[in-house]
Amino acid sequence: MLLIARSVRGWWSPLKDALRDRGLPTRSIGLSSLTEEIAPEKLFCAARDGFAKMLAIDDGLPGTSPLGIHQWDRFRHVLALHTSALVEVCARLLPGPERTAAISSYLLDRERRYWEDLYEGQRIRLPVGKLALATYTAALTSALDHDAGLDALACLDRGSADSGQVLADHATAYPPFNGHTVLEPLHPHWLAQDYLALITPGDPLSFETSEPWALRAPVHLLATPTQSEEKKAASTWPAWLRPAVSTLIETSQRWPHIATGQLVPLLTDHPHLALAAGKTLTAITDIAHLPTAFAADVASSLQGLGEYLHMAEDAEELEKALEATQLALDLYHALGAHEPADAFVSQQAESLSALSSLQRRTGQLESASQTAARAVGLYRRLAHEFHQVAYARELAVALYRQAQVLASQKNWYEALAAIKECLDIYRAEYLATPNSLPTTVFIDSLYETRILHAEVLASLGRTEEADEIRRQLTTGRWWYLSW
């Protein structure tokens, strides 16, 4: 007798023992995923054509799927491919832009009936409300190790003592892909996202399926540290943070009530979560139902976070500063693509200048050199076109950072040229108001530039000039001697 199942958890061990009592030998064979042997696209097309034949649909099925099926690397499960193929075919039967959501609603109704059958058949111990909560958690977090799964559930099911049983029941309904994790999400990914949307109040399609706890669930999961997380270093994020924020962003692209009701307040109140999204974050610039200024505000928050972390000496904090600044730059680039040609140029220049300094501090000198050159180029353009003192000052800062990079590369003559241009800008600003006392910011910036000037001159063998600059810096009101 051959028995084939998605999982052996819960049922195979007692059956195997009973068969052995009757003198019947047993053997377990682990099967690899069919997607490892046959290309996912081929499996999808075969299933789609089969469903189309059964439903007598043949009008223009070949081609790009409206559900993003071209992202084959996200389809590890044959079930996910088959579900996507069925939805691809069924979408031909329903008119209008809401057809995909209507199909998801139908499929999720069937999932709920499946849960009821499991409970009535005593294959799961807890009521289906607990399974709904676990399925929601899994949709956001993706699969986790057991301890992380317990922590994630504790964020949403606060005060509950049955989290372990919830994980066991969920594994019965949705066996983990590799057998070593918990909270396997619904497949394919868009069905899990639609589950998040349909269980969250705020959309006409969700009025029958929504749960009040889902309104604040992302905040509890993403913005409230668990007890075990509080014991860790402050810079350590829970394992589910990055996939959860990315999933919220992807879900927001198709569900306005998730975008405006959850994503916007979450990233506004907790800007560090934008950093967790990684490259997915730039998708917020394409979400039409988001407030116009939201993406720019997120980029500004990331820029500020990068500047704050820039002051750190810890390598991990510097890496986060680098990532935050790079994401701010990516957002400003994406925003610029939707606006007139000159939009967000100054913000891009600011991000590039800060990024070059961070790349230098983290040892990425070649990248830092290219980034610094881009920052200087943009600030030169802004200073030339708008003739504003502020842009000239920012150009001086960018030139100083470029000189730092060039000095780190031992390109002493190029570094000296950048320093001289930087000092020319400071000189022009000072001479424009000779009777005013320089600001502290001006003095500090000039002092750092003169220190670097002396180091570069000394490296070129011009020690007398370097010593003279250092002597000047020890005198009172030394800036008078800098010109």
SVG drawing of the C-alpha trace seen along z (x, -y; Angstrom):
<svg xmlns="http://www.w3.org/2000/svg" viewBox="-21 -95 80 105">
<polyline fill="none" stroke="black" stroke-width="0.4" points="0.0,0.0 1.3,-3.4 0.3,-6.5 1.2,-10.0 0.7,-13.0 2.0,-16.6 3.1,-16.0 3.5,-13.0 3.1,-15.2 0.5,-13.9 -0.9,-10.9 1.9,-8.7 3.6,-7.8 0.6,-6.1 -0.5,-4.5 3.0,-3.1 3.0,-1.7 -0.4,0.0 0.8,1.5 3.9,2.9 1.7,4.5 0.1,6.4 3.4,7.6 3.3,5.3 6.6,3.6 6.6,-0.1 9.0,-2.5 9.1,-6.3 10.4,-8.0 10.9,-11.8 10.0,-13.3 11.7,-16.4 9.5,-19.2 8.3,-18.8 9.5,-22.4 13.0,-21.2 12.7,-18.7 10.4,-20.6 10.5,-24.3 7.8,-26.2 6.6,-28.0 6.1,-24.7 4.1,-23.3 2.0,-26.5 1.2,-26.4 0.3,-22.7 -2.1,-23.3 -3.6,-26.4 -4.2,-24.7 -5.8,-21.8 -8.2,-24.0 -9.0,-26.0 -10.0,-22.8 -12.2,-21.7 -14.0,-25.1 -14.1,-25.4 -12.0,-28.6 -9.5,-29.1 -9.5,-32.8 -6.0,-34.2 -4.7,-32.3 -1.0,-32.3 0.9,-35.4 1.7,-37.4 -0.4,-36.7 -2.3,-39.6 -1.2,-38.1 2.5,-38.5 3.2,-34.8 6.4,-35.7 8.1,-35.9 8.8,-32.1 11.3,-32.1 8.5,-32.8 6.6,-29.6 8.3,-26.7 5.0,-24.8 3.1,-23.0 0.0,-23.9 0.9,-27.6 1.4,-27.1 -1.9,-25.2 -3.9,-27.8 -2.4,-30.6 -3.2,-28.7 -6.8,-28.2 -7.2,-31.9 -5.7,-32.8 -8.4,-30.8 -11.2,-31.9 -10.3,-35.5 -11.6,-35.1 -15.1,-34.4 -15.4,-37.6 -15.5,-41.1 -14.0,-44.2 -10.8,-45.1 -12.2,-43.5 -12.1,-40.0 -8.9,-38.9 -10.1,-40.1 -13.4,-38.3 -11.6,-35.0 -9.4,-35.4 -12.5,-35.9 -14.0,-32.7 -10.7,-30.7 -10.4,-32.0 -14.0,-31.1 -13.0,-27.5 -10.0,-27.8 -12.2,-28.7 -14.5,-25.7 -11.3,-23.5 -10.5,-24.8 -14.0,-24.0 -13.6,-20.5 -10.3,-20.0 -11.8,-21.2 -14.9,-19.1 -12.8,-16.1 -10.6,-16.8 -7.4,-17.1 -6.8,-20.4 -7.6,-21.2 -8.3,-24.9 -11.2,-26.8 -10.7,-28.1 -10.4,-31.7 -6.9,-30.8 -6.1,-29.3 -7.2,-32.6 -4.9,-34.5 -2.0,-32.2 -2.7,-32.4 -2.7,-36.1 0.7,-36.1 2.2,-33.7 1.0,-35.9 3.0,-38.8 6.1,-37.0 6.6,-34.1 8.0,-30.9 10.0,-31.2 11.9,-28.9 9.9,-27.7 11.1,-30.2 10.5,-33.1 7.1,-31.8 6.2,-31.7 7.4,-35.3 5.5,-36.5 2.2,-34.9 2.8,-36.4 2.7,-39.9 -0.8,-39.3 -2.3,-36.8 -1.2,-38.6 -1.7,-36.8 -2.5,-33.5 -0.9,-30.3 -1.6,-28.1 0.8,-29.5 2.5,-26.2 -0.8,-24.4 -1.7,-27.2 1.6,-26.5 0.9,-22.8 -2.7,-23.3 -1.4,-25.6 1.2,-23.1 -1.5,-20.5 -3.4,-22.8 -0.3,-24.2 2.7,-21.8 6.0,-23.6 8.0,-23.5 11.2,-22.2 9.9,-20.5 12.0,-22.7 9.9,-25.8 6.5,-27.0 3.9,-29.5 4.1,-28.4 2.1,-31.1 -0.7,-30.7 0.5,-30.1 0.9,-31.7 2.0,-35.0 -0.8,-37.1 -3.4,-34.9 -1.7,-35.5 -1.7,-39.2 -5.4,-39.1 -6.1,-37.2 -4.4,-40.1 -6.6,-42.6 -9.9,-40.7 -9.5,-40.0 -8.7,-43.7 -11.7,-46.1 -12.0,-48.9 -12.8,-47.5 -16.3,-46.6 -15.2,-43.1 -14.0,-42.5 -17.3,-43.3 -18.1,-39.6 -14.7,-38.3 -12.9,-41.1 -11.8,-40.9 -11.4,-43.9 -8.0,-42.7 -6.5,-43.0 -6.7,-46.8 -3.9,-47.1 -2.2,-43.8 0.7,-45.3 1.5,-47.7 1.6,-45.0 3.8,-42.8 6.2,-45.3 6.4,-48.2 6.2,-46.4 9.3,-44.4 8.7,-41.0 10.2,-40.2 12.9,-38.1 13.7,-41.0 14.1,-43.5 16.9,-41.4 18.8,-41.6 20.9,-44.5 18.8,-47.5 20.0,-47.3 18.8,-43.7 15.5,-43.3 13.1,-40.3 13.4,-37.8 10.0,-38.7 10.4,-42.5 11.8,-42.7 9.4,-40.2 6.4,-41.7 7.1,-45.3 7.7,-44.2 4.5,-42.2 2.5,-45.2 4.0,-47.4 3.1,-44.8 -0.4,-44.3 -0.9,-48.1 -0.3,-48.2 -3.7,-46.5 -5.6,-47.3 -6.1,-51.0 -7.4,-50.4 -4.1,-48.6 -2.1,-51.5 -3.9,-54.4 -5.1,-52.6 -2.0,-50.6 1.1,-51.3 1.0,-55.2 0.5,-55.5 3.0,-52.6 5.9,-54.2 5.0,-57.7 5.1,-56.8 7.9,-54.3 10.2,-55.5 12.9,-52.9 10.5,-50.3 11.1,-51.9 14.7,-50.7 13.5,-47.1 11.6,-47.2 14.8,-47.3 14.5,-47.7 10.7,-47.0 10.3,-50.5 10.6,-52.3 7.3,-50.6 5.5,-53.2 6.1,-55.8 3.9,-53.8 0.9,-53.4 -1.6,-55.9 -3.9,-55.9 -1.1,-57.0 -0.8,-60.7 1.3,-62.7 3.9,-63.8 4.1,-60.5 7.0,-58.9 9.0,-62.2 8.4,-62.2 9.6,-58.6 12.7,-59.5 13.4,-62.5 13.0,-60.3 15.5,-57.8 17.9,-60.5 17.6,-61.8 18.1,-58.2 21.2,-57.8 22.6,-61.1 21.9,-60.0 23.5,-56.6 26.4,-58.2 27.8,-59.4 28.1,-55.8 31.4,-54.0 29.8,-50.5 30.2,-48.7 26.6,-47.4 25.2,-50.8 27.3,-52.3 25.9,-49.6 22.4,-50.6 23.2,-54.2 24.6,-53.3 21.4,-51.3 19.1,-54.1 20.9,-56.7 20.9,-54.5 17.2,-53.9 16.6,-57.6 18.5,-58.2 16.6,-55.4 13.3,-56.9 14.3,-60.4 15.3,-58.9 12.0,-57.1 10.1,-60.3 12.0,-62.3 10.7,-59.9 7.2,-61.0 7.9,-64.7 9.4,-67.5 13.1,-66.9 14.5,-69.2 12.4,-67.7 14.2,-66.3 17.7,-67.1 18.8,-68.9 17.6,-65.9 19.5,-63.5 22.6,-65.6 22.3,-65.6 21.9,-61.8 24.8,-61.3 27.1,-63.5 26.2,-61.6 26.4,-58.3 30.0,-59.0 31.1,-59.6 29.5,-56.4 31.0,-54.4 34.4,-55.8 34.0,-54.9 33.0,-51.3 35.9,-50.8 34.1,-51.0 36.5,-53.6 35.9,-53.0 32.1,-53.4 32.7,-56.4 34.8,-58.1 32.1,-57.7 29.3,-58.8 31.3,-61.8 31.8,-62.9 28.1,-62.6 27.3,-64.7 29.8,-67.4 28.4,-67.5 24.8,-68.0 25.8,-70.7 27.8,-72.5 24.7,-72.6 22.5,-73.8 24.9,-76.5 25.3,-77.7 21.6,-77.7 20.2,-79.1 23.1,-81.2 22.1,-80.4 24.6,-80.6 23.1,-77.4 23.9,-75.4 27.5,-76.8 27.9,-75.7 26.6,-72.2 29.0,-72.1 31.8,-72.9 30.8,-70.0 30.6,-67.7 34.0,-68.7 35.4,-68.2 34.0,-64.7 35.3,-64.0 38.8,-65.2 38.5,-62.7 37.8,-59.9 40.6,-60.9 43.1,-61.2 42.0,-57.7 42.9,-56.5 46.2,-58.4 45.2,-60.5 46.9,-63.5 46.9,-66.0 43.2,-65.4 42.4,-65.7 44.4,-69.0 42.4,-70.4 39.1,-69.5 40.3,-71.1 41.3,-74.3 37.9,-74.6 36.3,-74.0 38.4,-76.8 37.6,-79.2 33.9,-78.8 34.4,-79.4 36.6,-82.4 33.9,-83.9 31.2,-83.4 33.4,-85.0 34.4,-88.0 30.8,-88.6 30.1,-89.6 33.6,-90.6 32.1,-92.5 30.1,-89.6 31.3,-87.0 31.3,-83.5 28.8,-81.0 29.9,-78.0 29.0,-75.7 31.1,-77.7 34.1,-77.7 33.8,-74.0 33.6,-73.1 36.5,-75.4 38.6,-73.9 38.1,-70.3 38.9,-71.4 42.2,-73.1 43.2,-70.0 42.7,-67.8 44.5,-70.5 47.6,-70.1 47.5,-66.3 47.4,-66.3 50.2,-68.9 52.4,-66.8 51.7,-63.7 53.0,-65.6 56.2,-66.5 55.2,-70.2 55.8,-70.0 56.5,-73.7 53.1,-74.7 51.4,-72.0 53.2,-73.1 52.1,-76.7 48.5,-75.7 48.7,-73.7 50.3,-76.7 47.6,-79.0 44.9,-76.6 46.3,-77.0 45.9,-80.7 42.8,-82.6 40.4,-83.7 42.5,-81.6 40.0,-81.9 41.3,-85.5 44.6,-83.9 43.0,-81.3 42.7,-83.7"/>
</svg>
